[in-house]
Amino acid sequence: MSDAANSKLQAMGKQMVNEVQRGEGPTFETVLRTKSNTIFDEGMGCLRTGEKKETRKFLSVAQARTFMQTVAIAAKSRQFLKENLHTSIRGLFYQLKFTLGEDIDEDLFTEQSESNALIEDLEVALKIKREDLNLTTDRKGFVAGPMTIMDKFGGDDTLIDLSKQGRSGWSIPSDVDNGMEIKELDADYVLVVEKDALWQRLNEDKFWKKENCLLVTPKGQSTRGTRRLLRKLADKKLPIYCLMDCDAWGWYIYWTIKTGSMNLAYLGKDFAVPESKFLGVTMSDIKEFDFLDKLTIKAKDVDVKRAEEMLGYPWINRYADWVRELKMVLKTRKKIEQDALQGQRLTFVGEYINKKIKGKEWLS
Amino acid sequence: MSDAANSKLQAMGKQMVNEVQRGEGPTFETVLRTKSNTIFDEGMGCLRTGEKKETRKFLSVAQARTFMQTVAIAAKSRQFLKENLHTSIRGLFYQLKFTLGEDIDEDLFTEQSESNALIEDLEVALKIKREDLNLTTDRKGFVAGPMTIMDKFGGDDTLIDLSKQGRSGWSIPSDVDNGMEIKELDADYVLVVEKDALWQRLNEDKFWKKENCLLVTPKGQSTRGTRRLLRKLADKKLPIYCLMDCDAWGWYIYWTIKTGSMNLAYLGKDFAVPESKFLGVTMSDIKEFDFLDKLTIKAKDVDVKRAEEMLGYPWINRYADWVRELKMVLKTRKKIEQDALQGQRLTFVGEYINKKIKGKEWLS
């Protein structure tokens, strides 16, 4: 259990009780998660919420329901911490739905979307992660390589050796902080490949063993757990290299890892890895590797639109290499998938990665 | 590498060469995967393709392209088997796209959907699984419990103990047959829960340890790998109990495990587990457990339509218990999720499962 989270929840409750005892209506102060309060922090190199705050009042017809809901979520989370049990935000929703269920005819929550937004409010207000409140989130993503993890879970201490996981690898859990510790780590760098299929290809080639790296796949967009793990590995001074599709989705996955994304900006620096480098696939690769030219795909509207948007983001357009790449997309209207690297021969992808890393041929 | 697959591919090639040497045009015989050739096999208790066959001819304007594509896929698969390397069907697509790439202006394949359908043709024609052709498929799903697996992969022999995987469990791979063996197995039954969140809840409670079972989640619809693993466990005489949402999707997931589904019927008995039992969540539960009544959701059109369809399937409507349940859905227009079992208290779900199993309170 996270002691910090517990203390913060207690402090929040005490403050409200104090307000009531002083004869005031209880209040709850949180940080605005609006677009206008989202800033790119040059110093940290990531998106984060700004300083604009909002005070919610219980004694307000417009806010009473939301206020009560927020307090109910805080109370439930504290109960989970005390019980030392975890559940999903769906599980939390049902517990909340049940709370008022017996006697009162009105539901405290009718849709899960209501409770989801309030969990985010609590996270920014208390400066904690929902994982610290014993709330599990979707997990996805795998790792293999020279690292051992101590997993203190359900009363057991389990040492997991990520170099002995066979074809499956180790599934990155929802929470890689509480009750979990990196024990041994003897890797030279981290390679993140967008797709599980390519991860399996490289795992079969024992790429991580030959190159002494950690082989990670987020399996598409990164979960919170995967982003936290990458942050922790970057904190241990490991370079983080990413290999994604050269299309709207691949770029989005990369930039979410690197700086966070607009709608997840509230997560801030604990979930961002500004040190990340983009190995490929790039538009320039199409020229450099002859065989790739036949394997490009026509860019879709979404790819073109995304490239245009990205050129407008100040945290992207300050990199000349990215501007050049994105303009090439707009000019050629082509895109290319990482799977195409297998077109000529299955094992080429490893050679490609080595060439890129050794030659420092990456994008910011 | 699968020797059987290799022999079958060779035989297919030799037959075509013989036809050519006899002065005939080469042919390829496969089994029709149409709805009219899909039958429910009472003896096996699952859906399968019938006996109707189709012969494809190279010397036919309408079929020449498809014929050539089929032969190209067979040749590529044999190459992968010889190289002892695996790839995804997307990787195969790019290799095929590249094959004619150098000299000929026309692509052998323009869309992956073309190659996907032909892989299925090969599977039914040669009576093999695509996994035997070194083609990997999407993986999803986890297991924890008293079982060890020997994974011979990429030249290493790795013994994996599924009781020592901490919060993550063991990720069920794409292929659980080739180079993989169940070594020790000391479980009394298999529990399959639809959602990963509930799996994590039960894993935290060490449900599999207390009850000496294997705890599986397909994480939604089952992958081929998960279905094959369940089939193998059923072959070892372990009862297979399933806990799904009481809605269109949950029922579909269950029946796909049990009998296969209409569009995957060609997979047949190797991927079906007719022995499976449906523990819940059931419409009857809403009456039996008072607290659940407040936690139901209004059934959507898709749920109602699905219930009506299922009542029309002869392999479902022969079970009086399912007919009763589905009629209750049509009458009450309610549904309920497995997450709702946590509404009263997080640990209730384990008690619920035990009550169901001990009282043999399941649906066919």
Interface residues (C-beta under 8 A of the other chain):
Chain A: F80 E83 L85 H86 T87 S88 R90 G91 F93 Y94 Q95 K97 F98 G101 E102 T136 D138 R139 F142 I149 D151 F153 G154 G155 D156 T158 I160 K164 Q165 G166 R167 S168 G169 W170 S171 I172 P173 S174 D175 M180 D196 A197 Q200 R201 N203 E204 D205 K206 F291 K294 L295 E337 D339 A340 Q342 G343 Q344 L346 T347
Chain B: F80 E83 L85 H86 T87 S88 R90 G91 F93 Y94 Q95 K97 F98 G101 E102 T136 D138 R139 F142 I149 D151 F153 G154 G155 D156 T158 I160 K164 Q165 G166 R167 S168 G169 W170 S171 I172 P173 S174 D175 M180 D196 A197 Q200 R201 N203 E204 D205 K206 F291 K294 L295 E337 D339 A340 Q342 G343 Q344 L346 T347
